[in-house]
Amino acid sequence: MEKINNNQVASLKISKDVISTIASVATLEIAGVAGFSEPNKIGFFAKGFTKPIEISLADDFAEISLCLDLEFGAKIPVVCTEVQNNVRENVQTMTGIVVSKVNITVSGIVFPNLDESEE
């Protein structure tokens, strides 16, 4: 992304780590999300995934892939749609980069700890 102003060229580069941080915070804001899942837990290494959040940038578009664990009882389609919308909105608002896709893989369900609730 380059901006030209009065014969001067200025460059702005946004790191994938910054986009990943924004996506992480936006994801954890949604009720029903327990956290991120390690991709190797479900065999993502074969597909090139090495982290729970993967960012792919091409031609000023971002594609974001998330591996999530959800809380037991969460309505998976509803939570995932909310995550997709929140991540897209936050990344686009904060960076100006258009998010073409937010891919979500739900790789686990986190159950409440029954021992703690009995006390």
C-alpha positions as CSV (number, residue, x, y, z in Angstrom):
1,M,0.0,0.0,0.0
2,E,1.6,3.2,-1.1
3,K,0.4,6.8,-0.8
4,I,1.7,9.6,-3.0
5,N,1.5,13.2,-1.7
6,N,3.2,16.2,-3.3
7,N,5.8,14.2,-5.3
8,Q,6.7,12.2,-2.2
9,V,6.2,8.4,-2.0
10,A,5.4,7.0,1.4
11,S,5.1,3.4,2.2
12,L,3.0,1.7,4.8
13,K,3.6,-2.0,5.6
14,I,1.5,-3.9,8.1
15,S,3.0,-7.1,9.5
16,K,1.1,-10.3,9.5
17,D,1.8,-10.5,13.2
18,V,-0.2,-7.3,13.7
19,I,-3.1,-8.7,11.7
20,S,-2.9,-11.9,13.7
21,T,-3.1,-10.0,17.0
22,I,-6.1,-8.0,15.8
23,A,-7.8,-11.2,14.7
24,S,-7.0,-12.9,18.0
25,V,-8.5,-10.2,20.1
26,A,-11.6,-10.0,17.9
27,T,-12.1,-13.7,18.1
28,L,-11.8,-13.9,21.9
29,E,-14.4,-11.1,22.2
30,I,-17.1,-13.6,21.0
31,A,-19.1,-15.5,23.6
32,G,-18.7,-19.3,23.1
33,V,-15.1,-19.2,22.0
34,A,-12.9,-21.1,24.6
35,G,-9.6,-20.3,22.9
36,F,-7.3,-21.3,20.0
37,S,-6.4,-24.8,19.2
38,E,-2.9,-25.9,18.1
39,P,-3.1,-27.0,14.4
40,N,-0.9,-30.1,14.9
41,K,-3.7,-31.4,17.2
42,I,-5.8,-32.1,14.1
43,G,-3.2,-32.8,11.5
44,F,-2.9,-29.4,9.8
45,F,0.8,-29.7,9.2
46,A,0.0,-31.6,6.0
47,K,-1.9,-28.5,4.8
48,G,0.8,-26.0,5.7
49,F,-0.7,-24.7,9.0
50,T,1.8,-24.2,11.8
51,K,-0.1,-21.8,14.0
52,P,-3.7,-21.4,15.3
53,I,-4.0,-18.2,13.2
54,E,-2.7,-18.1,9.6
55,I,-2.7,-14.9,7.5
56,S,-2.3,-15.0,3.8
57,L,-1.8,-11.6,2.0
58,A,-2.2,-11.1,-1.7
59,D,-2.9,-7.9,-3.7
60,D,-4.2,-5.9,-0.7
61,F,-6.5,-8.7,0.3
62,A,-6.2,-10.9,3.4
63,E,-7.4,-14.4,4.0
64,I,-7.4,-15.4,7.7
65,S,-7.7,-19.0,8.9
66,L,-8.4,-19.8,12.5
67,C,-8.3,-23.1,14.5
68,L,-10.7,-22.7,17.5
69,D,-11.9,-24.6,20.5
70,L,-15.5,-23.7,21.5
71,E,-17.3,-23.9,24.8
72,F,-19.6,-26.8,25.4
73,G,-23.2,-25.8,24.6
74,A,-22.2,-23.1,22.1
75,K,-24.2,-23.0,18.8
76,I,-21.3,-23.7,16.4
77,P,-22.7,-22.0,13.3
78,V,-23.8,-18.9,15.2
79,V,-20.5,-18.5,17.1
80,C,-18.5,-19.0,13.9
81,T,-20.5,-16.4,12.0
82,E,-20.1,-13.9,14.8
83,V,-16.3,-14.6,14.8
84,Q,-16.1,-14.2,11.0
85,N,-17.9,-10.9,11.1
86,N,-16.0,-9.5,14.1
87,V,-12.6,-10.5,12.7
88,R,-13.4,-9.1,9.3
89,E,-14.7,-5.8,10.7
90,N,-11.8,-5.2,13.1
91,V,-9.0,-6.1,10.7
92,Q,-10.6,-3.9,7.9
93,T,-11.2,-1.0,10.2
94,M,-7.8,-1.0,11.9
95,T,-5.6,-1.8,8.9
96,G,-7.6,-0.8,5.8
97,I,-6.8,-4.2,4.3
98,V,-9.8,-5.9,2.8
99,V,-10.5,-9.4,4.3
100,S,-11.7,-11.7,1.5
101,K,-12.2,-14.8,3.8
102,V,-12.2,-15.8,7.4
103,N,-11.9,-19.6,7.5
104,I,-12.7,-21.3,10.8
105,T,-11.9,-24.9,11.8
106,V,-13.5,-25.9,15.0
107,S,-11.2,-28.6,16.3
108,G,-12.4,-29.1,19.9
109,I,-15.1,-28.5,22.5
110,V,-14.1,-27.4,26.0
111,F,-16.2,-28.9,28.8
112,P,-16.7,-27.0,32.1
113,N,-14.7,-28.4,34.9
114,L,-17.3,-30.2,37.1
115,D,-14.9,-30.4,40.1
116,E,-14.7,-26.6,40.4
117,S,-18.5,-26.1,40.0
118,E,-19.3,-28.5,42.9
119,E,-17.3,-26.5,45.4
